[in-house]
Amino acid sequence: MTTLLRSGVFLLLAILAGIPRQTVAGNVLAVYPHFGFSHSKVVMPILNELARRGHRVTVISYVKNLEGKTLPNYEELLISAAGEDQSSTTINLVPLTENTPTRSLGVLFREYLALHEEGQETCEHLFGSGHIETVLQRHQSKPYDLLLTEYFNSDCQLALAKLMNLPIIGLSTCALMPYYYDRIDLPDTPSFIQSEFVGFAGRLKWHERLLNFVQAKMLKYLYKYHSNPKDNEVIRRYLGLEMDVEEVARQQTAFIFGNQHYSLMGSRPQSLQFVEIGGVHITEKAEKELPEDITNFLNESEKGVIFISWGSMVRASSIDDEKLKAMLEVLQGLSLRIIWKWEEDEKVKTPKVDSSKFLFVKWAPQLALLCHPKIKLFWTHGGLLGTTESVHCGKPMLVTPIYGDQFLNAFSVQNRGMGLKLDYEEINVKNLKQAFKELSKNSYTKNSIQISKVFNQRRETPLDLAIWSVEHVIQHGLVASKLLQSPGIELNGFIYHSLDSILLILLSFTLLILLLSYFCCRKDKPKHLNKKSKTS
């Protein structure tokens, strides 16, 4: 009887041990005021999953989250205008005339200024919405546990973390901006680590290392001494408070989620606080969302299809006539059929081509298309979401970067043998024929499939990793932030790089050489000179 009872107890304990530990439901505040739809697409799965797991999620956002609004624990406070048609205000905004053919310091500086002005405009909309006061008031009766926000081009929202004494989890929807590295003591090492603003092929040459070094340091100081003071000014104007958002970020950031993975962006020295969640927006449901007309076109394509999409922000229909003519001429001569994302309206009609060869679609279920076996090649602008989806599906790419991080992404694809980079300015019949001939080689498909396997084989899904990190911070609060932080964030650059020690060693070495030189000179002085001096 005793043995039977003991066995029952052991069985009960084993069953209890197998039950997943339930995290106490948290009260999460998420602030994502940027207007870009692609930015919101990265964070929405995380917010929705938190709400599904029982956490209360309050979101201040510009872009509507249609799925989130159906969840009982999810509340959305919109910055955008009531009734705004976001299909025209957050999508297809950038004409191809804004392409940046080079990555010179002048171009990088102009891009920084554009991002800065955009970030300040975002701050004005955020603080002018009245939602800041709303959540501050709610915090008094039902405290928030955590601030989730985007680390992109402004930090004015970090005033909430300071006033509520909350840990912060930042999210970078693109490769991490160079001015955020120091917050988590993430090495930038310009000799081989390329930032969001640049892009080079393979190992950096000396002049590329020089440009990489200068832009990384220049942009870092511009953001610290130009953008952050403007953020502080916005806070002072709206809340009447003096604070340094850079200091708040350093002291209260627990994690930064990076929308990247080493299989595409490369291996690099890491920080415990930097968490790679590249592919977090990819879902099994999205892989199956193909409308009937696209499905029929794919099924009828015996040799396969090229999918052309230059993202949610870039207007592919703004391409100039000469380049469009060259593209159509070359594509018409290929054995593959074409599905092309094209924003047709009253002013911009679809090109007059053979409808059995081309299918133009105003909206395309990108992930489902890329994972379809009939898709053989993806012609993309190099946006990180589309590039990541193509890596996930194992498809070769032709990448035509237009601005920002797209150059870095394009070279990452080319460096790994998954595709080729073709600049917008280089689009002509000769270059296109050469590119498609090269991409027809089996090596590109083989490399894409192999890297796809590495990308998809992880210890846990990107979403599970993100949710664990959030729940860890909810449970442990600012203690989690403090324990994760490197002591290096408290040091100034002089001490951090041991310049004081190096200078002391150099000084000691110099003095030693001088002393040795002095005594050697005295010892080697001719004796007859000394005798002559005595007799005289």
C-alpha positions as CSV (number, residue, x, y, z in Angstrom):
1,M,0.0,0.0,0.0
2,T,2.8,2.4,0.9
3,T,4.6,1.6,-2.3
4,L,1.4,2.3,-4.3
5,L,0.9,5.6,-2.5
6,R,4.5,6.6,-3.0
7,S,4.2,5.8,-6.7
8,G,1.0,7.9,-7.0
9,V,2.8,10.8,-5.3
10,F,5.7,10.5,-7.7
11,L,3.3,10.3,-10.7
12,L,1.4,13.4,-9.5
13,L,4.7,15.4,-9.1
14,A,5.8,14.3,-12.5
15,I,2.5,15.5,-14.0
16,L,2.7,18.8,-12.2
17,A,6.3,19.3,-13.3
18,G,5.2,18.8,-16.9
19,I,2.7,21.6,-16.8
20,P,4.1,24.8,-18.2
21,R,4.6,27.5,-15.6
22,Q,2.1,30.3,-16.0
23,T,3.5,33.9,-16.1
24,V,1.5,36.4,-14.1
25,A,-0.5,38.5,-16.6
26,G,1.2,41.8,-17.2
27,N,0.0,45.3,-18.1
28,V,2.0,46.2,-21.2
29,L,2.3,49.7,-22.7
30,A,3.4,49.7,-26.3
31,V,4.3,52.9,-28.2
32,Y,4.9,52.6,-32.0
33,P,4.1,56.1,-33.5
34,H,5.9,55.7,-36.8
35,F,3.6,55.8,-39.9
36,G,5.2,53.0,-41.9
37,F,3.1,50.0,-42.4
38,S,6.1,47.7,-42.8
39,H,7.4,48.8,-39.3
40,S,4.1,48.0,-37.7
41,K,3.9,44.6,-39.4
42,V,7.0,43.5,-37.4
43,V,5.6,44.3,-34.0
44,M,1.9,43.3,-34.5
45,P,2.5,39.6,-34.1
46,I,4.2,40.2,-30.8
47,L,1.5,42.4,-29.4
48,N,-1.3,40.1,-30.6
49,E,0.4,37.0,-29.0
50,L,0.9,38.9,-25.7
51,A,-2.9,39.7,-25.7
52,R,-3.8,36.1,-26.6
53,R,-1.7,34.9,-23.6
54,G,-3.7,37.0,-21.2
55,H,-1.5,40.1,-20.9
56,R,-3.3,43.4,-21.1
57,V,-1.8,45.4,-24.0
58,T,-2.4,49.1,-24.5
59,V,-0.9,50.3,-27.9
60,I,-0.3,53.9,-29.0
61,S,0.2,53.6,-32.7
62,Y,-0.3,55.3,-36.1
63,V,-1.2,52.1,-38.0
64,K,-4.4,50.2,-37.3
65,N,-4.0,46.6,-36.1
66,L,-7.2,44.9,-37.4
67,E,-6.4,41.5,-35.8
68,G,-5.4,43.0,-32.4
69,K,-8.7,44.9,-32.2
70,T,-10.6,41.6,-32.1
71,L,-8.7,40.5,-28.9
72,P,-10.3,41.3,-25.5
73,N,-7.1,42.3,-23.8
74,Y,-5.9,44.6,-26.6
75,E,-6.6,48.4,-26.7
76,E,-5.5,50.7,-29.5
77,L,-5.0,54.5,-29.1
78,L,-4.5,55.8,-32.6
79,I,-2.5,58.8,-33.5
80,S,-3.7,58.8,-37.1
81,A,-6.8,60.8,-38.0
82,A,-10.2,59.2,-37.4
83,G,-11.4,57.5,-40.5
84,E,-8.1,57.9,-42.3
85,D,-7.7,55.7,-45.3
86,Q,-4.4,54.0,-44.4
87,S,-4.1,52.2,-47.7
88,S,-3.0,55.6,-49.1
89,T,-1.3,57.2,-46.1
90,T,1.0,54.3,-44.9
91,I,1.5,52.4,-48.2
92,N,3.0,53.2,-51.6
93,L,4.5,56.5,-50.4
94,V,8.0,56.6,-52.0
95,P,8.5,57.4,-55.7
96,L,11.5,55.9,-57.5
97,T,12.8,59.4,-58.1
98,E,14.0,59.3,-54.5
99,N,16.5,56.5,-55.2
100,T,20.0,57.1,-53.8
101,P,22.6,55.7,-56.3
102,T,25.6,56.1,-54.0
103,R,26.3,55.7,-50.3
104,S,28.6,58.8,-49.9
105,L,28.8,60.7,-46.7
106,G,26.7,63.4,-48.2
107,V,23.9,61.0,-49.0
108,L,24.1,59.4,-45.5
109,F,24.0,62.8,-43.9
110,R,20.9,63.8,-45.9
111,E,19.2,60.5,-45.0
112,Y,20.0,61.1,-41.3
113,L,18.4,64.6,-41.6
114,A,15.3,63.2,-43.3
115,L,15.0,60.6,-40.6
116,H,15.5,63.2,-37.9
117,E,12.8,65.5,-39.3
118,E,10.5,62.5,-39.7
119,G,11.1,61.5,-36.1
120,Q,10.4,65.0,-34.8
121,E,7.2,65.1,-36.7
122,T,6.3,61.8,-35.2
123,C,7.0,63.2,-31.7
124,E,4.7,66.2,-32.3
125,H,1.9,63.9,-33.4
126,L,2.4,61.6,-30.4
127,F,2.4,64.3,-27.8
128,G,-0.3,66.3,-29.5
129,S,-2.6,63.3,-29.6
130,G,-3.4,63.5,-25.8
131,H,-2.6,59.8,-25.4
132,I,0.5,60.5,-23.3
133,E,-1.7,62.1,-20.6
134,T,-4.2,59.3,-20.9
135,V,-1.7,56.5,-20.1
136,L,0.1,58.6,-17.4
137,Q,-3.3,59.0,-15.6
138,R,-4.1,55.3,-16.0
139,H,-0.8,54.3,-14.6
140,Q,-1.8,55.9,-11.3
141,S,-4.6,53.4,-10.7
142,K,-3.3,50.4,-12.7
143,P,0.5,50.6,-13.1
144,Y,2.1,49.4,-16.3
145,D,4.9,46.8,-16.1
146,L,6.9,47.5,-19.3
147,L,7.3,49.9,-22.2
148,L,7.6,48.3,-25.6
149,T,8.7,50.8,-28.3
150,E,10.6,51.2,-31.5
151,Y,14.2,52.3,-31.6
152,F,14.4,54.0,-35.0
153,N,14.6,57.8,-35.3
154,S,13.4,59.4,-32.1
155,D,13.3,58.8,-28.4
156,C,10.7,61.3,-27.1
157,Q,8.4,58.4,-26.0
158,L,11.0,57.3,-23.4
159,A,9.6,60.1,-21.2
160,L,6.9,57.5,-20.3
161,A,9.5,55.0,-19.1
162,K,11.1,57.6,-16.9
163,L,7.9,58.9,-15.4
164,M,6.5,55.4,-14.8
165,N,9.9,53.9,-13.8
166,L,9.5,51.1,-16.4
167,P,12.0,48.8,-18.0
168,I,12.2,49.3,-21.8
169,I,12.3,46.8,-24.7
170,G,13.2,48.5,-27.9
171,L,12.5,47.0,-31.3
172,S,14.6,47.8,-34.4
173,T,12.5,46.9,-37.5
174,C,15.6,47.2,-39.7
175,A,19.3,46.6,-39.1
176,L,20.2,48.4,-35.8
177,M,20.9,52.1,-36.3
178,P,24.6,52.9,-35.4
179,Y,23.5,55.4,-32.6
180,Y,21.8,52.6,-30.6
181,Y,24.9,50.3,-30.2
182,D,26.3,52.1,-27.1
183,R,23.0,51.7,-25.2
184,I,23.6,48.0,-24.8
185,D,27.4,47.9,-25.2
186,L,27.0,46.2,-28.6
187,P,30.4,46.3,-30.5
188,D,30.1,48.3,-33.7
189,T,33.7,47.4,-34.9
190,P,33.6,49.4,-38.2
191,S,36.4,47.2,-39.7
192,F,33.8,44.6,-40.6
193,I,30.4,45.4,-39.1
194,Q,28.3,47.5,-41.5
195,S,25.6,49.7,-40.1
196,E,22.0,50.3,-41.4
197,F,23.2,53.2,-43.5
198,V,25.8,51.6,-45.7
199,G,26.4,48.5,-47.7
200,F,29.6,46.9,-49.2
201,A,30.4,43.7,-51.1
202,G,32.4,41.1,-49.2
203,R,35.4,42.0,-47.0
204,L,35.8,45.8,-46.7
205,K,38.6,47.5,-48.6
206,W,40.6,50.2,-46.7
207,H,38.6,53.1,-48.2
208,E,35.3,51.3,-47.3
209,R,36.5,50.7,-43.8
210,L,37.3,54.4,-43.6
211,L,33.8,55.4,-44.8
212,N,32.2,52.8,-42.5
213,F,34.2,54.2,-39.5
214,V,33.4,57.8,-40.2
215,Q,29.7,57.3,-40.9
216,A,29.2,55.1,-37.8
217,K,30.9,57.7,-35.5
218,M,29.4,60.7,-37.2
219,L,25.8,59.5,-37.1
220,K,26.2,58.4,-33.5
221,Y,27.3,61.9,-32.4
222,L,24.7,63.6,-34.6
223,Y,21.9,61.6,-33.0
224,K,23.3,62.2,-29.4
225,Y,23.9,65.9,-29.8
226,H,21.3,66.8,-32.3
227,S,18.3,64.5,-32.3
228,N,18.2,63.6,-28.6
229,P,18.3,67.3,-27.4
230,K,15.3,67.9,-29.8
231,D,13.5,65.0,-28.1
232,N,14.2,66.5,-24.7
233,E,12.8,69.8,-26.0
234,V,9.6,68.2,-27.0
235,I,9.2,66.6,-23.6
236,R,10.0,70.0,-21.9
237,R,7.4,71.8,-24.1
238,Y,4.5,69.3,-23.6
239,L,5.2,68.0,-20.1
240,G,7.2,70.8,-18.5
241,L,9.9,68.3,-17.4
242,E,13.7,68.3,-17.8
243,M,15.2,64.9,-18.7
244,D,17.8,63.3,-20.9
245,V,16.2,60.5,-23.0
246,E,19.7,59.1,-23.8
247,E,20.3,58.5,-20.1
248,V,16.8,57.0,-19.6
249,A,17.6,54.6,-22.5
250,R,20.9,53.5,-21.1
251,Q,19.6,53.0,-17.6
252,Q,16.3,51.3,-18.3
253,T,16.7,49.3,-21.5
254,A,16.4,45.6,-20.9
255,F,16.5,44.2,-24.5
256,I,16.6,45.5,-28.0
257,F,14.9,43.2,-30.5
258,G,16.6,43.2,-33.9
259,N,14.6,42.2,-36.9
260,Q,17.5,40.2,-38.3
261,H,19.3,36.8,-38.3
262,Y,22.9,35.9,-38.7
263,S,22.2,33.6,-41.7
264,L,21.4,36.8,-43.7
265,M,23.2,39.6,-41.9
266,G,26.3,37.7,-40.8
267,S,27.8,36.6,-37.5
268,R,29.0,39.3,-35.1
269,P,30.0,39.9,-31.5
270,Q,26.9,40.0,-29.4
271,S,25.4,41.5,-26.3
272,L,23.0,39.7,-24.0
273,Q,20.6,42.6,-24.5
274,F,20.5,42.2,-28.3
275,V,17.9,39.6,-29.3
276,E,17.7,38.5,-33.0
277,I,14.0,37.9,-33.9
278,G,14.3,38.1,-37.7
279,G,11.2,36.5,-39.3
280,V,9.0,37.2,-36.3
281,H,6.2,38.4,-38.7
282,I,6.2,35.2,-40.7
283,T,3.2,32.9,-39.9
284,E,1.9,29.7,-41.3
285,K,-1.4,31.4,-42.0
286,A,0.2,34.0,-44.2
287,E,2.0,31.3,-46.2
288,K,-1.4,30.0,-47.5
289,E,-3.2,33.3,-48.3
290,L,-3.3,33.1,-52.1
291,P,-6.3,34.6,-54.0
292,E,-7.9,32.5,-56.8
293,D,-6.6,34.6,-59.8
294,I,-3.0,34.3,-58.6
295,T,-3.4,30.6,-57.8
296,N,-4.7,30.0,-61.4
297,F,-1.9,32.0,-62.9
298,L,0.7,30.0,-61.0
299,N,-0.8,26.6,-61.8
300,E,-0.8,27.5,-65.5
301,S,2.9,28.4,-65.4
302,E,4.7,25.3,-66.6
303,K,8.3,26.7,-66.2
304,G,7.8,28.9,-63.2
305,V,7.3,32.6,-62.4
306,I,9.3,35.6,-61.5
307,F,7.7,37.7,-58.7
308,I,8.4,41.4,-58.8
309,S,7.6,43.5,-55.7
310,W,9.4,46.6,-54.5
311,G,7.6,46.7,-51.2
312,S,4.8,48.5,-49.4
313,M,6.5,51.9,-49.3
314,V,8.0,52.2,-52.8
315,R,5.7,52.9,-55.8
316,A,6.9,50.6,-58.5
317,S,4.5,52.3,-61.0
318,S,6.6,55.5,-60.6
319,I,9.5,53.9,-62.7
320,D,10.6,56.0,-65.6
321,D,9.6,55.1,-69.1
322,E,13.1,54.1,-70.4
323,K,13.7,51.6,-67.6
324,L,10.2,50.2,-67.8
325,K,10.7,49.6,-71.5
326,A,14.0,47.8,-70.9
327,M,12.4,45.7,-68.2
328,L,9.4,44.7,-70.3
329,E,11.6,43.8,-73.3
330,V,13.9,41.5,-71.3
331,L,11.1,39.9,-69.2
332,Q,9.1,39.3,-72.4
333,G,12.0,37.2,-73.8
334,L,12.3,34.9,-70.7
335,S,10.7,31.5,-70.5
336,L,9.3,32.4,-67.0
337,R,6.0,34.2,-66.5
338,I,5.8,37.3,-64.4
339,I,3.7,38.4,-61.4
340,W,4.2,42.1,-60.7
341,K,3.0,44.3,-57.8
342,W,1.8,47.4,-59.6
343,E,-0.2,50.3,-58.1
344,E,-2.7,51.0,-60.8
345,D,-5.0,54.0,-60.5
346,E,-6.6,56.5,-62.8
347,K,-3.3,58.2,-63.6
348,V,-1.0,55.2,-63.7
349,K,-2.2,52.3,-65.9
350,T,-0.6,48.9,-66.1
351,P,1.7,48.4,-69.1
352,K,0.2,47.1,-72.3
353,V,1.7,43.6,-72.5
354,D,0.7,40.0,-73.2
355,S,-1.7,39.1,-70.4
356,S,-0.9,35.4,-70.7
357,K,2.7,36.3,-69.8
358,F,2.2,39.0,-67.2
359,L,-0.1,39.3,-64.2
360,F,-0.2,42.8,-62.6
361,V,-1.6,42.9,-59.0
362,K,-2.3,46.0,-56.9
363,W,-1.7,43.9,-53.8
364,A,0.2,40.7,-53.5
365,P,0.2,38.1,-50.6
366,Q,4.0,38.2,-50.6
367,L,4.9,35.4,-48.3
368,A,2.4,33.0,-49.8
369,L,3.7,33.8,-53.2
370,L,7.4,33.4,-52.3
371,C,6.9,30.1,-50.7
372,H,4.9,28.7,-53.7
373,P,7.0,26.1,-55.6
374,K,6.3,27.8,-58.9
375,I,8.1,31.0,-57.9
376,K,11.7,30.7,-59.2
377,L,13.0,34.2,-58.6
378,F,12.2,37.3,-56.5
379,W,13.0,40.8,-57.9
380,T,12.9,43.0,-54.8
381,H,14.0,46.4,-53.6
382,G,15.7,44.9,-50.7
383,G,13.3,45.8,-47.9
384,L,14.1,43.7,-44.9
385,L,10.7,42.1,-44.6
386,G,10.6,40.9,-48.2
387,T,14.2,39.9,-48.1
388,T,13.7,37.9,-44.9
389,E,10.6,36.2,-46.4
390,S,12.6,35.2,-49.5
391,V,15.3,33.7,-47.2
392,H,12.6,31.8,-45.3
393,C,11.2,30.4,-48.5
394,G,14.6,29.7,-50.1
395,K,14.2,31.8,-53.2
396,P,17.0,33.5,-55.2
397,M,16.8,37.3,-55.5
398,L,17.6,40.1,-57.8
399,V,17.8,43.2,-55.5
400,T,17.4,46.8,-56.7
401,P,18.0,48.9,-53.6
402,I,16.4,52.4,-53.5
403,Y,17.3,54.0,-50.1
404,G,18.2,53.3,-46.5
405,D,19.1,49.8,-45.3
406,Q,18.2,48.3,-48.7
407,F,21.8,48.6,-49.8
408,L,23.0,46.7,-46.8
409,N,20.4,44.0,-47.4
410,A,21.2,43.7,-51.1
411,F,24.9,43.2,-50.4
412,S,24.0,40.6,-47.7
413,V,22.1,38.6,-50.3
414,Q,24.9,38.9,-52.8
415,N,27.6,38.1,-50.3
416,R,25.9,34.8,-49.4
417,G,25.4,33.7,-53.0
418,M,21.6,34.0,-52.9
419,G,21.3,36.6,-55.6
420,L,22.6,39.7,-57.2
421,K,22.5,43.4,-56.6
422,L,21.4,45.6,-59.6
423,D,21.3,49.3,-58.9
424,Y,18.2,51.2,-60.2
425,E,20.5,53.5,-62.3
426,E,21.9,50.4,-64.0
427,I,18.6,49.0,-65.3
428,N,19.0,48.6,-69.1
429,V,18.6,45.7,-71.6
430,K,22.2,44.6,-71.5
431,N,22.5,44.5,-67.7
432,L,19.2,42.8,-67.2
433,K,20.0,40.1,-69.7
434,Q,23.3,39.5,-68.0
435,A,21.7,39.4,-64.5
436,F,19.0,36.9,-65.5
437,K,21.5,34.7,-67.3
438,E,23.7,34.6,-64.2
439,L,20.8,34.0,-61.8
440,S,19.7,31.0,-64.0
441,K,22.7,29.1,-62.6
442,N,21.7,26.4,-60.2
443,S,24.1,27.6,-57.5
444,Y,21.9,30.5,-56.5
445,T,18.9,28.2,-55.9
446,K,21.1,25.7,-54.1
447,N,22.6,28.4,-51.8
448,S,19.2,29.9,-51.1
449,I,17.7,26.6,-50.1
450,Q,20.7,25.8,-47.8
451,I,20.6,29.2,-46.1
452,S,16.8,28.9,-45.7
453,K,17.3,25.7,-43.7
454,V,19.7,27.4,-41.4
455,F,17.4,30.4,-41.0
456,N,14.4,28.2,-40.2
457,Q,16.2,25.7,-37.9
458,R,16.3,27.5,-34.5
459,R,16.0,26.3,-30.9
460,E,12.8,28.3,-30.6
461,T,10.7,30.4,-33.0
462,P,11.4,34.2,-33.2
463,L,8.0,34.8,-31.7
464,D,8.5,32.5,-28.8
465,L,11.9,34.1,-28.1
466,A,10.3,37.6,-28.2
467,I,7.5,36.6,-25.9
468,W,9.8,34.9,-23.4
469,S,11.9,38.0,-23.3
470,V,8.9,40.2,-22.7
471,E,7.5,38.0,-19.9
472,H,10.9,37.8,-18.3
473,V,11.0,41.6,-18.0
474,I,7.4,41.7,-16.8
475,Q,8.2,39.3,-14.0
476,H,11.5,40.9,-12.9
477,G,11.0,44.5,-13.9
478,L,14.0,46.9,-13.7
479,V,16.0,44.2,-11.9
480,A,16.1,42.3,-15.2
481,S,17.3,45.4,-17.0
482,K,20.1,46.0,-14.4
483,L,21.3,42.5,-14.4
484,L,21.5,42.4,-18.2
485,Q,23.3,45.6,-18.6
486,S,27.0,45.7,-19.3
487,P,29.2,47.8,-16.9
488,G,30.6,49.3,-20.1
489,I,27.6,51.6,-20.6
490,E,28.6,53.6,-17.5
491,L,32.1,54.4,-18.8
492,N,33.2,57.3,-21.0
493,G,35.0,56.5,-24.2
494,F,38.4,57.4,-22.8
495,I,38.2,54.8,-20.0
496,Y,36.1,52.3,-22.0
497,H,38.9,51.9,-24.6
498,S,41.6,51.9,-21.9
499,L,43.2,55.0,-23.5
500,D,44.4,56.1,-20.0
501,S,46.3,52.8,-19.6
502,I,47.6,53.0,-23.2
503,L,48.8,56.6,-22.7
504,L,50.6,55.6,-19.4
505,I,52.3,52.7,-21.0
506,L,53.4,54.8,-24.0
507,L,54.6,57.6,-21.7
508,S,56.6,55.1,-19.6
509,F,58.0,53.5,-22.7
510,T,59.0,56.9,-24.1
511,L,60.7,57.9,-20.8
512,L,62.6,54.6,-20.7
513,I,63.9,55.1,-24.3
514,L,65.0,58.7,-23.5
515,L,66.8,57.6,-20.3
516,L,68.6,54.7,-22.1
517,S,69.5,57.0,-24.9
518,Y,70.9,59.6,-22.5
519,F,73.1,57.1,-20.6
520,C,74.3,55.4,-23.7
521,C,75.4,58.7,-25.1
522,R,77.4,59.6,-21.9
523,K,79.0,56.1,-21.9
524,D,80.0,56.4,-25.5
525,K,81.5,59.9,-25.2
526,P,85.3,59.8,-26.3
527,K,87.8,59.8,-23.4
528,H,90.3,62.3,-25.0
529,L,87.6,65.0,-24.9
530,N,87.4,64.6,-21.1
531,K,91.3,64.7,-20.7
532,K,91.5,67.8,-22.9
533,S,89.0,69.6,-20.8
534,K,91.0,68.8,-17.6
535,T,94.4,70.1,-18.9
536,S,92.9,73.2,-20.2
